[in-house]
Amino acid sequence: MKILLLFLLSFLPILVNAQDLTELVTSREEWFQGSILLSDESELKGLILYNNKTGILSYQNGTTSKSFTPRNVIAFEFYDEARNKQRLFYSIEYEDDKTSAKRPFFFELVKDYGDFALVSRIDPLEIKKQRSTSDVIFNKTTPDGLNPNLGTSNVFESSPRTIQLETVYLFDLINAKINPIAEITSENIDRVLLSDKTRVNDKVVGRKYLKEFMGDRYSQVINYANDQGIGLDNKEDLIKIFDYFFK
C-alpha cells in the first residue's frame, strides 16, 4: 500500500499537466441576455458572456458570434441570473500597472453614489506552475521496496496555482479621478486527489486617498467600521460603509 501511494503521488503532477489548462479559464462561465454599446455608439443585443479570467467579452445572436476587448466597447450590461442582479460594466482608460501606459479596461459598477461611485476591476487569471524534484525510487532489496538514497532526482511540475486580483476603486465623477482603495487576491491550488485549496487575501491600498476624500468624516468611518466589525479592505464592507455615510 505504501509503495502504491508513493507511486501515485509521484505521477500526479504528470496527470495534472496533461489536463488542458483552458478548463481553468473557461469553467463556471455562463451566457446571459444583455446589450453592448460599441465604441461607434451602435448597440448589440443578445447573449453575452464576460470571462473575467481572460478579460474577453463574447457576444452571440443567432448565427452571429463576436468577441470584444475594452478598446471596442463603451459599456455593456446583463442580468446575472446566478447572482440575481443587473450588472453594468464600463470601459475606462487607466494606467496599466505593468507598462505604465494608459489604456482602457473593463470596470464593473459596484455602487453609484451620485458624484462618485465604487467600481472594481478584475485582472486576467494568472497561472503558475512550480517545478519540484523527487528522489524516491523502487529497490527490491529493502523490506518496503523503497530506497530514497539511490538513483537520480526526477524533476516534475506540481499542480497549477491560479492567482486573480480584484481591485476596488473610488471613481470621483466630478473630477474624473479613479483611485484604488482595496485589493482582493484569490489564490487557488488545483489538486487531483484532494479538494482544491483556496486562499483570499484582502488589503487596503488607498488609505491616504480615503482620508483626503472623506476629510473630517474619516475618523467617524473608522469608528463605525470598528463598531460593526467590518473593514476597508473588503468590497461588501465598503458598500456598507459608503451606504451608511453617503447614501
PyRosetta script that sets phi, psi and omega in degrees:
from pyrosetta import init, pose_from_sequence

init()
pose = pose_from_sequence("MKILLLFLLSFLPILVNAQDLTELVTSREEWFQGSILLSDESELKGLILYNNKTGILSYQNGTTSKSFTPRNVIAFEFYDEARNKQRLFYSIEYEDDKTSAKRPFFFELVKDYGDFALVSRIDPLEIKKQRSTSDVIFNKTTPDGLNPNLGTSNVFESSPRTIQLETVYLFDLINAKINPIAEITSENIDRVLLSDKTRVNDKVVGRKYLKEFMGDRYSQVINYANDQGIGLDNKEDLIKIFDYFFK")
pose.set_psi(1, -42.3)
pose.set_omega(1, 179.8)
pose.set_phi(2, -63.2)
pose.set_psi(2, -41.0)
pose.set_omega(2, 179.1)
pose.set_phi(3, -63.2)
pose.set_psi(3, -44.5)
pose.set_omega(3, -178.5)
pose.set_phi(4, -63.2)
pose.set_psi(4, -41.7)
pose.set_omega(4, -178.8)
pose.set_phi(5, -63.5)
pose.set_psi(5, -46.9)
pose.set_omega(5, 179.5)
pose.set_phi(6, -65.6)
pose.set_psi(6, -34.8)
pose.set_omega(6, 177.8)
pose.set_phi(7, -62.5)
pose.set_psi(7, -46.2)
pose.set_omega(7, -179.9)
pose.set_phi(8, -64.4)
pose.set_psi(8, -43.9)
pose.set_omega(8, -178.9)
pose.set_phi(9, -63.3)
pose.set_psi(9, -34.3)
pose.set_omega(9, -179.3)
pose.set_phi(10, -70.4)
pose.set_psi(10, -23.8)
pose.set_omega(10, -177.9)
pose.set_phi(11, -101.3)
pose.set_psi(11, -5.6)
pose.set_omega(11, -179.2)
pose.set_phi(12, -57.9)
pose.set_psi(12, -43.7)
pose.set_omega(12, 179.2)
pose.set_phi(13, -58.1)
pose.set_psi(13, -34.3)
pose.set_omega(13, 178.7)
pose.set_phi(14, -65.3)
pose.set_psi(14, -42.0)
pose.set_omega(14, 179.3)
pose.set_phi(15, -63.5)
pose.set_psi(15, -40.6)
pose.set_omega(15, -179.4)
pose.set_phi(16, -66.2)
pose.set_psi(16, -43.9)
pose.set_omega(16, -178.1)
pose.set_phi(17, -69.0)
pose.set_psi(17, -23.6)
pose.set_omega(17, 176.5)
pose.set_phi(18, -73.3)
pose.set_psi(18, -20.7)
pose.set_omega(18, 178.6)
pose.set_phi(19, -67.2)
pose.set_psi(19, 141.4)
pose.set_omega(19, 178.2)
pose.set_phi(20, -71.7)
pose.set_psi(20, 116.6)
pose.set_omega(20, -176.4)
pose.set_phi(21, -69.5)
pose.set_psi(21, -9.8)
pose.set_omega(21, 176.7)
pose.set_phi(22, -64.1)
pose.set_psi(22, -22.5)
pose.set_omega(22, 177.2)
pose.set_phi(23, -62.1)
pose.set_psi(23, -29.4)
pose.set_omega(23, -179.0)
pose.set_phi(24, -69.0)
pose.set_psi(24, -26.5)
pose.set_omega(24, -177.0)
pose.set_phi(25, -105.9)
pose.set_psi(25, -1.2)
pose.set_omega(25, 179.2)
pose.set_phi(26, -117.2)
pose.set_psi(26, -10.8)
pose.set_omega(26, -176.7)
pose.set_phi(27, -71.1)
pose.set_psi(27, 150.2)
pose.set_omega(27, 175.1)
pose.set_phi(28, 60.5)
pose.set_psi(28, 24.7)
pose.set_omega(28, 175.2)
pose.set_phi(29, -100.5)
pose.set_psi(29, 139.3)
pose.set_omega(29, -176.4)
pose.set_phi(30, -128.4)
pose.set_psi(30, 153.1)
pose.set_omega(30, 175.3)
pose.set_phi(31, -92.9)
pose.set_psi(31, 140.1)
pose.set_omega(31, 178.4)
pose.set_phi(32, -136.2)
pose.set_psi(32, 154.3)
pose.set_omega(32, 174.5)
pose.set_phi(33, -69.4)
pose.set_psi(33, 133.7)
pose.set_omega(33, -179.7)
pose.set_phi(34, -169.5)
pose.set_psi(34, -166.7)
pose.set_omega(34, -179.3)
pose.set_phi(35, -142.5)
pose.set_psi(35, 153.4)
pose.set_omega(35, -179.5)
pose.set_phi(36, -127.5)
pose.set_psi(36, 127.9)
pose.set_omega(36, 173.4)
pose.set_phi(37, -98.3)
pose.set_psi(37, 112.7)
pose.set_omega(37, -175.5)
pose.set_phi(38, -81.8)
pose.set_psi(38, 167.7)
pose.set_omega(38, -176.8)
pose.set_phi(39, -64.7)
pose.set_psi(39, -22.1)
pose.set_omega(39, 175.7)
pose.set_phi(40, -89.2)
pose.set_psi(40, 9.8)
pose.set_omega(40, 177.4)
pose.set_phi(41, 72.0)
pose.set_psi(41, 11.5)
pose.set_omega(41, 171.1)
pose.set_phi(42, -82.5)
pose.set_psi(42, 157.5)
pose.set_omega(42, -175.3)
pose.set_phi(43, -121.9)
pose.set_psi(43, 138.1)
pose.set_omega(43, 175.6)
pose.set_phi(44, -115.3)
pose.set_psi(44, 136.0)
pose.set_omega(44, 177.1)
pose.set_phi(45, -124.3)
pose.set_psi(45, 137.1)
pose.set_omega(45, -179.3)
pose.set_phi(46, 162.8)
pose.set_psi(46, -150.0)
pose.set_omega(46, 178.5)
pose.set_phi(47, -85.4)
pose.set_psi(47, 134.7)
pose.set_omega(47, -177.0)
pose.set_phi(48, -125.5)
pose.set_psi(48, 137.9)
pose.set_omega(48, 172.7)
pose.set_phi(49, -130.9)
pose.set_psi(49, 117.8)
pose.set_omega(49, 174.4)
pose.set_phi(50, -106.9)
pose.set_psi(50, 113.8)
pose.set_omega(50, -179.6)
pose.set_phi(51, -96.7)
pose.set_psi(51, 101.2)
pose.set_omega(51, -178.1)
pose.set_phi(52, -73.5)
pose.set_psi(52, -8.2)
pose.set_omega(52, 176.7)
pose.set_phi(53, -77.6)
pose.set_psi(53, -24.5)
pose.set_omega(53, 179.5)
pose.set_phi(54, -115.8)
pose.set_psi(54, -18.9)
pose.set_omega(54, -177.3)
pose.set_phi(55, 79.4)
pose.set_psi(55, 16.7)
pose.set_omega(55, -177.8)
pose.set_phi(56, -103.6)
pose.set_psi(56, 135.4)
pose.set_omega(56, 175.9)
pose.set_phi(57, -103.0)
pose.set_psi(57, 124.2)
pose.set_omega(57, -178.6)
pose.set_phi(58, -112.6)
pose.set_psi(58, 149.1)
pose.set_omega(58, -176.3)
pose.set_phi(59, -136.6)
pose.set_psi(59, 138.6)
pose.set_omega(59, 175.3)
pose.set_phi(60, -138.7)
pose.set_psi(60, 139.7)
pose.set_omega(60, 173.8)
pose.set_phi(61, -154.1)
pose.set_psi(61, 101.4)
pose.set_omega(61, -175.2)
pose.set_phi(62, 67.2)
pose.set_psi(62, -122.7)
pose.set_omega(62, 179.5)
pose.set_phi(63, -90.5)
pose.set_psi(63, -3.0)
pose.set_omega(63, -179.4)
pose.set_phi(64, -86.9)
pose.set_psi(64, 128.4)
pose.set_omega(64, -180.0)
pose.set_phi(65, -138.3)
pose.set_psi(65, 127.6)
pose.set_omega(65, -178.1)
pose.set_phi(66, -141.0)
pose.set_psi(66, 159.1)
pose.set_omega(66, 174.5)
pose.set_phi(67, -127.9)
pose.set_psi(67, 146.6)
pose.set_omega(67, -175.9)
pose.set_phi(68, -135.0)
pose.set_psi(68, 151.0)
pose.set_omega(68, 171.0)
pose.set_phi(69, -110.9)
pose.set_psi(69, 171.5)
pose.set_omega(69, 179.7)
pose.set_phi(70, -57.9)
pose.set_psi(70, -23.3)
pose.set_omega(70, -179.5)
pose.set_phi(71, -68.1)
pose.set_psi(71, -24.8)
pose.set_omega(71, -176.4)
pose.set_phi(72, -95.2)
pose.set_psi(72, -4.4)
pose.set_omega(72, -166.8)
pose.set_phi(73, -127.9)
pose.set_psi(73, 142.0)
pose.set_omega(73, 170.7)
pose.set_phi(74, -91.0)
pose.set_psi(74, -47.8)
pose.set_omega(74, -179.4)
pose.set_phi(75, -161.3)
pose.set_psi(75, 161.4)
pose.set_omega(75, 171.5)
pose.set_phi(76, -151.5)
pose.set_psi(76, 155.0)
pose.set_omega(76, 179.9)
pose.set_phi(77, -147.5)
pose.set_psi(77, 156.7)
pose.set_omega(77, 177.2)
pose.set_phi(78, -160.8)
pose.set_psi(78, 159.2)
pose.set_omega(78, 176.1)
pose.set_phi(79, -93.5)
pose.set_psi(79, 115.3)
pose.set_omega(79, -178.6)
pose.set_phi(80, -84.5)
pose.set_psi(80, 102.7)
pose.set_omega(80, -177.8)
pose.set_phi(81, -68.0)
pose.set_psi(81, -29.3)
pose.set_omega(81, 179.6)
pose.set_phi(82, -67.6)
pose.set_psi(82, -37.2)
pose.set_omega(82, -179.7)
pose.set_phi(83, -98.7)
pose.set_psi(83, -7.7)
pose.set_omega(83, 179.2)
pose.set_phi(84, 59.2)
pose.set_psi(84, 48.9)
pose.set_omega(84, -179.1)
pose.set_phi(85, -156.0)
pose.set_psi(85, 153.3)
pose.set_omega(85, 173.7)
pose.set_phi(86, -81.2)
pose.set_psi(86, 133.7)
pose.set_omega(86, -178.5)
pose.set_phi(87, -120.7)
pose.set_psi(87, 134.2)
pose.set_omega(87, -175.6)
pose.set_phi(88, -126.8)
pose.set_psi(88, 130.1)
pose.set_omega(88, -179.1)
pose.set_phi(89, -123.1)
pose.set_psi(89, 143.9)
pose.set_omega(89, 175.5)
pose.set_phi(90, -121.5)
pose.set_psi(90, 149.7)
pose.set_omega(90, 171.7)
pose.set_phi(91, -93.5)
pose.set_psi(91, 112.8)
pose.set_omega(91, -175.1)
pose.set_phi(92, -123.5)
pose.set_psi(92, 134.6)
pose.set_omega(92, 178.9)
pose.set_phi(93, -74.6)
pose.set_psi(93, 131.6)
pose.set_omega(93, -177.2)
pose.set_phi(94, -151.3)
pose.set_psi(94, 153.5)
pose.set_omega(94, -178.5)
pose.set_phi(95, -71.4)
pose.set_psi(95, 125.2)
pose.set_omega(95, 178.1)
pose.set_phi(96, -69.4)
pose.set_psi(96, 125.3)
pose.set_omega(96, -178.3)
pose.set_phi(97, -62.0)
pose.set_psi(97, -29.0)
pose.set_omega(97, -175.5)
pose.set_phi(98, -86.4)
pose.set_psi(98, -35.4)
pose.set_omega(98, -175.5)
pose.set_phi(99, -109.3)
pose.set_psi(99, -12.2)
pose.set_omega(99, -176.8)
pose.set_phi(100, 64.2)
pose.set_psi(100, 12.5)
pose.set_omega(100, 176.7)
pose.set_phi(101, -100.2)
pose.set_psi(101, 145.8)
pose.set_omega(101, 179.3)
pose.set_phi(102, -81.4)
pose.set_psi(102, 134.5)
pose.set_omega(102, 175.6)
pose.set_phi(103, -155.6)
pose.set_psi(103, 160.5)
pose.set_omega(103, -177.7)
pose.set_phi(104, -75.0)
pose.set_psi(104, 144.3)
pose.set_omega(104, 174.7)
pose.set_phi(105, -131.8)
pose.set_psi(105, 157.7)
pose.set_omega(105, 173.3)
pose.set_phi(106, -83.8)
pose.set_psi(106, 123.4)
pose.set_omega(106, 175.2)
pose.set_phi(107, -117.0)
pose.set_psi(107, 134.6)
pose.set_omega(107, 176.3)
pose.set_phi(108, -94.4)
pose.set_psi(108, 135.9)
pose.set_omega(108, 175.2)
pose.set_phi(109, -72.3)
pose.set_psi(109, 118.1)
pose.set_omega(109, 177.6)
pose.set_phi(110, -87.5)
pose.set_psi(110, -49.3)
pose.set_omega(110, 178.3)
pose.set_phi(111, -159.9)
pose.set_psi(111, 134.4)
pose.set_omega(111, 179.8)
pose.set_phi(112, -99.5)
pose.set_psi(112, 126.0)
pose.set_omega(112, 179.9)
pose.set_phi(113, -116.6)
pose.set_psi(113, 20.3)
pose.set_omega(113, 177.0)
pose.set_phi(114, 94.0)
pose.set_psi(114, -87.9)
pose.set_omega(114, -179.2)
pose.set_phi(115, -78.5)
pose.set_psi(115, -15.4)
pose.set_omega(115, 178.1)
pose.set_phi(116, -148.9)
pose.set_psi(116, 170.5)
pose.set_omega(116, -179.0)
pose.set_phi(117, -148.7)
pose.set_psi(117, 154.9)
pose.set_omega(117, 168.5)
pose.set_phi(118, -94.2)
pose.set_psi(118, 127.0)
pose.set_omega(118, 177.7)
pose.set_phi(119, -129.8)
pose.set_psi(119, 161.3)
pose.set_omega(119, 179.2)
pose.set_phi(120, -136.3)
pose.set_psi(120, 151.7)
pose.set_omega(120, 176.5)
pose.set_phi(121, -131.7)
pose.set_psi(121, 132.0)
pose.set_omega(121, 178.2)
pose.set_phi(122, -108.4)
pose.set_psi(122, 122.0)
pose.set_omega(122, 177.9)
pose.set_phi(123, -70.4)
pose.set_psi(123, 151.1)
pose.set_omega(123, 174.9)
pose.set_phi(124, -55.8)
pose.set_psi(124, 152.5)
pose.set_omega(124, -177.8)
pose.set_phi(125, -63.7)
pose.set_psi(125, 134.3)
pose.set_omega(125, 176.6)
pose.set_phi(126, -106.3)
pose.set_psi(126, 124.8)
pose.set_omega(126, -178.6)
pose.set_phi(127, -109.8)
pose.set_psi(127, 124.8)
pose.set_omega(127, 179.3)
pose.set_phi(128, -120.1)
pose.set_psi(128, 137.7)
pose.set_omega(128, 176.0)
pose.set_phi(129, -123.6)
pose.set_psi(129, 123.8)
pose.set_omega(129, -178.0)
pose.set_phi(130, -97.3)
pose.set_psi(130, 143.8)
pose.set_omega(130, 178.2)
pose.set_phi(131, -94.0)
pose.set_psi(131, 135.4)
pose.set_omega(131, -179.6)
pose.set_phi(132, -130.9)
pose.set_psi(132, 166.3)
pose.set_omega(132, 177.9)
pose.set_phi(133, -127.4)
pose.set_psi(133, 153.7)
pose.set_omega(133, 176.6)
pose.set_phi(134, -139.2)
pose.set_psi(134, 132.5)
pose.set_omega(134, -179.1)
pose.set_phi(135, -103.6)
pose.set_psi(135, 2.6)
pose.set_omega(135, -174.6)
pose.set_phi(136, -78.7)
pose.set_psi(136, 126.5)
pose.set_omega(136, 175.0)
pose.set_phi(137, -133.5)
pose.set_psi(137, 165.3)
pose.set_omega(137, 179.6)
pose.set_phi(138, -81.7)
pose.set_psi(138, 141.8)
pose.set_omega(138, 179.7)
pose.set_phi(139, -146.5)
pose.set_psi(139, 111.0)
pose.set_omega(139, -175.0)
pose.set_phi(140, -68.6)
pose.set_psi(140, -14.3)
pose.set_omega(140, -176.2)
pose.set_phi(141, -81.2)
pose.set_psi(141, -12.9)
pose.set_omega(141, -179.8)
pose.set_phi(142, -99.0)
pose.set_psi(142, 152.7)
pose.set_omega(142, -176.6)
pose.set_phi(143, -56.3)
pose.set_psi(143, -40.5)
pose.set_omega(143, -177.7)
pose.set_phi(144, -94.9)
pose.set_psi(144, 1.8)
pose.set_omega(144, 176.7)
pose.set_phi(145, 78.5)
pose.set_psi(145, 11.2)
pose.set_omega(145, -177.9)
pose.set_phi(146, -127.2)
pose.set_psi(146, 142.8)
pose.set_omega(146, 174.6)
pose.set_phi(147, -144.5)
pose.set_psi(147, 104.0)
pose.set_omega(147, -177.2)
pose.set_phi(148, -73.8)
pose.set_psi(148, -4.4)
pose.set_omega(148, -175.7)
pose.set_phi(149, -97.0)
pose.set_psi(149, -0.1)
pose.set_omega(149, -178.3)
pose.set_phi(150, -112.3)
pose.set_psi(150, 154.3)
pose.set_omega(150, 173.0)
pose.set_phi(151, 86.5)
pose.set_psi(151, -176.9)
pose.set_omega(151, -179.2)
pose.set_phi(152, -107.6)
pose.set_psi(152, 162.2)
pose.set_omega(152, -178.7)
pose.set_phi(153, -71.5)
pose.set_psi(153, 141.7)
pose.set_omega(153, 173.5)
pose.set_phi(154, -101.6)
pose.set_psi(154, 126.5)
pose.set_omega(154, -179.6)
pose.set_phi(155, -98.9)
pose.set_psi(155, 130.2)
pose.set_omega(155, 177.8)
pose.set_phi(156, -145.6)
pose.set_psi(156, 165.8)
pose.set_omega(156, 179.1)
pose.set_phi(157, -98.2)
pose.set_psi(157, 135.1)
pose.set_omega(157, -178.9)
pose.set_phi(158, -81.4)
pose.set_psi(158, -179.0)
pose.set_omega(158, -178.8)
pose.set_phi(159, -58.1)
pose.set_psi(159, 142.6)
pose.set_omega(159, -179.7)
pose.set_phi(160, -65.9)
pose.set_psi(160, 145.7)
pose.set_omega(160, 179.0)
pose.set_phi(161, -116.9)
pose.set_psi(161, 125.9)
pose.set_omega(161, -178.9)
pose.set_phi(162, -108.8)
pose.set_psi(162, 136.7)
pose.set_omega(162, -179.6)
pose.set_phi(163, -128.6)
pose.set_psi(163, 133.8)
pose.set_omega(163, 177.9)
pose.set_phi(164, -138.9)
pose.set_psi(164, 133.5)
pose.set_omega(164, -176.9)
pose.set_phi(165, -109.5)
pose.set_psi(165, 128.3)
pose.set_omega(165, 171.0)
pose.set_phi(166, -113.2)
pose.set_psi(166, 129.6)
pose.set_omega(166, 179.1)
pose.set_phi(167, -115.6)
pose.set_psi(167, 131.5)
pose.set_omega(167, 176.9)
pose.set_phi(168, -100.2)
pose.set_psi(168, 131.4)
pose.set_omega(168, -176.8)
pose.set_phi(169, -118.8)
pose.set_psi(169, 154.2)
pose.set_omega(169, 168.2)
pose.set_phi(170, -103.2)
pose.set_psi(170, 117.5)
pose.set_omega(170, -175.9)
pose.set_phi(171, -101.9)
pose.set_psi(171, 105.9)
pose.set_omega(171, 177.4)
pose.set_phi(172, -79.6)
pose.set_psi(172, 103.4)
pose.set_omega(172, -174.5)
pose.set_phi(173, -74.6)
pose.set_psi(173, -24.9)
pose.set_omega(173, 179.7)
pose.set_phi(174, -70.9)
pose.set_psi(174, -46.0)
pose.set_omega(174, -177.2)
pose.set_phi(175, -100.4)
pose.set_psi(175, 3.8)
pose.set_omega(175, 178.8)
pose.set_phi(176, 54.3)
pose.set_psi(176, 45.2)
pose.set_omega(176, 178.0)
pose.set_phi(177, -116.9)
pose.set_psi(177, 139.0)
pose.set_omega(177, 178.8)
pose.set_phi(178, -127.1)
pose.set_psi(178, 123.9)
pose.set_omega(178, -174.8)
pose.set_phi(179, -130.0)
pose.set_psi(179, 135.4)
pose.set_omega(179, 178.1)
pose.set_phi(180, -71.9)
pose.set_psi(180, 140.7)
pose.set_omega(180, 177.8)
pose.set_phi(181, -125.8)
pose.set_psi(181, -23.5)
pose.set_omega(181, 179.7)
pose.set_phi(182, -150.6)
pose.set_psi(182, 146.5)
pose.set_omega(182, 176.4)
pose.set_phi(183, -123.6)
pose.set_psi(183, 133.9)
pose.set_omega(183, 177.4)
pose.set_phi(184, -120.3)
pose.set_psi(184, 113.6)
pose.set_omega(184, -179.2)
pose.set_phi(185, -105.7)
pose.set_psi(185, 123.4)
pose.set_omega(185, 177.7)
pose.set_phi(186, -109.2)
pose.set_psi(186, 128.1)
pose.set_omega(186, 179.5)
pose.set_phi(187, -123.3)
pose.set_psi(187, 129.0)
pose.set_omega(187, -178.6)
pose.set_phi(188, -127.8)
pose.set_psi(188, 132.5)
pose.set_omega(188, 175.7)
pose.set_phi(189, -109.8)
pose.set_psi(189, 117.4)
pose.set_omega(189, -178.0)
pose.set_phi(190, -82.5)
pose.set_psi(190, 116.8)
pose.set_omega(190, -177.2)
pose.set_phi(191, -120.5)
pose.set_psi(191, 140.7)
pose.set_omega(191, -173.3)
pose.set_phi(192, -76.9)
pose.set_psi(192, -56.6)
pose.set_omega(192, -176.0)
pose.set_phi(193, -87.4)
pose.set_psi(193, -19.7)
pose.set_omega(193, -179.0)
pose.set_phi(194, -110.7)
pose.set_psi(194, 162.0)
pose.set_omega(194, 177.2)
pose.set_phi(195, -68.0)
pose.set_psi(195, 150.5)
pose.set_omega(195, -179.6)
pose.set_phi(196, -60.8)
pose.set_psi(196, 147.2)
pose.set_omega(196, -179.6)
pose.set_phi(197, -107.6)
pose.set_psi(197, 124.9)
pose.set_omega(197, -177.8)
pose.set_phi(198, -122.7)
pose.set_psi(198, 135.1)
pose.set_omega(198, 175.5)
pose.set_phi(199, -128.0)
pose.set_psi(199, 138.7)
pose.set_omega(199, 178.3)
pose.set_phi(200, -123.5)
pose.set_psi(200, 128.5)
pose.set_omega(200, -179.5)
pose.set_phi(201, -123.1)
pose.set_psi(201, 121.3)
pose.set_omega(201, 179.2)
pose.set_phi(202, -107.5)
pose.set_psi(202, 142.4)
pose.set_omega(202, 174.6)
pose.set_phi(203, -152.8)
pose.set_psi(203, 149.1)
pose.set_omega(203, 176.9)
pose.set_phi(204, -84.2)
pose.set_psi(204, 130.7)
pose.set_omega(204, 179.3)
pose.set_phi(205, -120.9)
pose.set_psi(205, -5.7)
pose.set_omega(205, -176.7)
pose.set_phi(206, -126.5)
pose.set_psi(206, 37.6)
pose.set_omega(206, -177.6)
pose.set_phi(207, -61.6)
pose.set_psi(207, -41.3)
pose.set_omega(207, -179.5)
pose.set_phi(208, -61.9)
pose.set_psi(208, -43.6)
pose.set_omega(208, 180.0)
pose.set_phi(209, -67.6)
pose.set_psi(209, -38.6)
pose.set_omega(209, 178.3)
pose.set_phi(210, -61.5)
pose.set_psi(210, -40.3)
pose.set_omega(210, 176.9)
pose.set_phi(211, -60.8)
pose.set_psi(211, -43.8)
pose.set_omega(211, 179.8)
pose.set_phi(212, -65.7)
pose.set_psi(212, -42.5)
pose.set_omega(212, -176.4)
pose.set_phi(213, -69.8)
pose.set_psi(213, -42.6)
pose.set_omega(213, -175.2)
pose.set_phi(214, -85.9)
pose.set_psi(214, -20.2)
pose.set_omega(214, 178.1)
pose.set_phi(215, 59.6)
pose.set_psi(215, -128.4)
pose.set_omega(215, -177.4)
pose.set_phi(216, -64.7)
pose.set_psi(216, -19.5)
pose.set_omega(216, -178.8)
pose.set_phi(217, -75.3)
pose.set_psi(217, -15.3)
pose.set_omega(217, -172.3)
pose.set_phi(218, -59.3)
pose.set_psi(218, -44.8)
pose.set_omega(218, 179.8)
pose.set_phi(219, -63.6)
pose.set_psi(219, -35.1)
pose.set_omega(219, 176.7)
pose.set_phi(220, -66.2)
pose.set_psi(220, -38.5)
pose.set_omega(220, 178.8)
pose.set_phi(221, -63.0)
pose.set_psi(221, -45.5)
pose.set_omega(221, 180.0)
pose.set_phi(222, -62.6)
pose.set_psi(222, -43.4)
pose.set_omega(222, 178.8)
pose.set_phi(223, -63.0)
pose.set_psi(223, -41.6)
pose.set_omega(223, 179.4)
pose.set_phi(224, -64.0)
pose.set_psi(224, -44.3)
pose.set_omega(224, -179.8)
pose.set_phi(225, -62.4)
pose.set_psi(225, -42.3)
pose.set_omega(225, 179.0)
pose.set_phi(226, -65.1)
pose.set_psi(226, -41.3)
pose.set_omega(226, 179.9)
pose.set_phi(227, -64.4)
pose.set_psi(227, -35.5)
pose.set_omega(227, -177.3)
pose.set_phi(228, -88.5)
pose.set_psi(228, -7.7)
pose.set_omega(228, -178.0)
pose.set_phi(229, 69.5)
pose.set_psi(229, 33.3)
pose.set_omega(229, -180.0)
pose.set_phi(230, -122.0)
pose.set_psi(230, 171.7)
pose.set_omega(230, -175.3)
pose.set_phi(231, -137.4)
pose.set_psi(231, 171.5)
pose.set_omega(231, 178.9)
pose.set_phi(232, -87.6)
pose.set_psi(232, 1.1)
pose.set_omega(232, -176.6)
pose.set_phi(233, -102.2)
pose.set_psi(233, 6.3)
pose.set_omega(233, -176.7)
pose.set_phi(234, -123.3)
pose.set_psi(234, 133.4)
pose.set_omega(234, -174.9)
pose.set_phi(235, -61.5)
pose.set_psi(235, -47.0)
pose.set_omega(235, -179.2)
pose.set_phi(236, -65.5)
pose.set_psi(236, -36.8)
pose.set_omega(236, 177.6)
pose.set_phi(237, -66.4)
pose.set_psi(237, -38.8)
pose.set_omega(237, 178.0)
pose.set_phi(238, -61.7)
pose.set_psi(238, -39.0)
pose.set_omega(238, 177.3)
pose.set_phi(239, -61.7)
pose.set_psi(239, -44.4)
pose.set_omega(239, 178.9)
pose.set_phi(240, -60.7)
pose.set_psi(240, -43.1)
pose.set_omega(240, -178.9)
pose.set_phi(241, -65.4)
pose.set_psi(241, -48.2)
pose.set_omega(241, -178.5)
pose.set_phi(242, -69.5)
pose.set_psi(242, -33.6)
pose.set_omega(242, 175.2)
pose.set_phi(243, -61.7)
pose.set_psi(243, -40.9)
pose.set_omega(243, -176.6)
pose.set_phi(244, -68.7)
pose.set_psi(244, -39.3)
pose.set_omega(244, -173.5)
pose.set_phi(245, -97.7)
pose.set_psi(245, -22.5)
pose.set_omega(245, -171.1)
pose.set_phi(246, -125.6)
pose.set_psi(246, -8.2)
pose.set_omega(246, -175.7)
pose.set_phi(247, -76.2)
pose.dump_pdb("model.pdb")
